[in-house]
Amino acid sequence: MTEKWYKQFWPWFLITVPAVSIVLGFTIVYLAITSENSMVSDDYYKEGKAINQSISKKRMAKQLNLVAGLTIEEDSVKVNFKQALPPDSAAIKLDFFHATLEDRDFFVMLTRNAEGDYSGNLPGSVDGKWRVTLTPFDESWKIRQTVAFPRTDEIILEP
């Protein structure tokens, strides 16, 4: 005599696979609806216009012949310009944009010392992949580069 269907393994196995898929599908839909994706832009038109401004700032850095060396030591950062010094900049801004986590983004204000080098203190660790942007406070020029940390050598930033 055969066992009843609900006492056998295979019917339950065949029922479990689609049931688990449905539960996981609803979980993914719930997470997609309730969580905000910081990598998606709401205003594509505004970003498109900003690209042209960004290109002109990079072009200005090239015209000024700005090439910077970036060195990070524990909790401090140092920038020295290799070819030409930026015009009228007692302080410059160094932005760190994390590759995927917007809440880890920060900036450091760098002040010029007597030798012409710029230095500042880091608020925390910079491990991982970052987009580093160097600009004066009037944002007339910009140098941007993607860098993977930790690094002990000097990083050359070119427009």
Sequence and secondary structure as in RCSB ss.txt:
>XXXX:A:sequence
MTEKWYKQFWPWFLITVPAVSIVLGFTIVYLAITSENSMVSDDYYKEGKAINQSISKKRMAKQLNLVAGLTIEED
SVKVNFKQALPPDSAAIKLDFFHATLEDRDFFVMLTRNAEGDYSGNLPGSVDGKWRVTLTPFDESWKIRQTVAFP
RTDEIILEP
>XXXX:A:secstr
    GGGSHHHHHHHHHHHHHHHHHHHHHHHHHHS  TTS S HHHHHHHHHHHHHHHHHHHHTT  EEEEEETT
EEEEEESS   TT SEEEEEEEESS GGG EEEEEEE TTS EEEE SS   EEEEEEEEETT S  EEEEEEE 
  S EEE  
